[in-house]
Amino acid sequence: MKSLLSAIILTLCALALPAGLTAQTQESVETYKFDIGGGVGMSGYLGDANESNLFAHPGVSFNGTFRYLINTRWAIRGILNAASLSGTTADMDNVLPEGKVYEFKSWVYDLGARAEFNFFNYGIGETYKRLSRFSPYLSLGLGVAMASSAGDTSVAMSLPMGFGVKYKVRPRLNLGLEFTMTKVFGDKVDSSELTDLYKIKSSFLKNTDWYSTISLTLTYEFGKRCVTCHRID
């Protein structure tokens, strides 16, 4: 999985550098209201079977994404994410009651909506707006996560928090690298067997699972924005 992460970073750099050396001669280009695309990357897990090392047992993740581009700074994003998770208590320093060892493998499917904020005015052309082809961004949202493990299925609310960078390869083509940490308001992402392993009651907010993804995304813009609208009575 480390080689996968390295490949993602090298791909982003390879695509960004040649385009970054090309001067933007157009004063303005067409702008669009939506973008759609997908991503692939690596997933990690924190919970009862892994309390410290986020990527101790890395998995794979896939996502499909749709954005409404409000302006150059803000966007509303819908995303469907799928990630494979795994872990084992054998890696932990703590000894569980009766010396038991638990392990799991699961898939989590997360559907949600997020608000995104670009640090720079993201875009291409329109130099008077001081647009940037590159921008870091933050995202925060809400979703519903469904986890499936060993025949058991659970559903819970989720809170994704993300940070990423995006680069406009072409006027309508965007490349992004994103890290997202998602808190699931439930304790069964790693299966119902791994619930309250220490037999100690704790608060609902504390005794929950987390999962993360590092994804390389590619999106395409559509739905041309009307720059000059003529109203006819």
Disulfide bonds with the S-S distance in Angstrom:
Cys226-Cys229 2.33
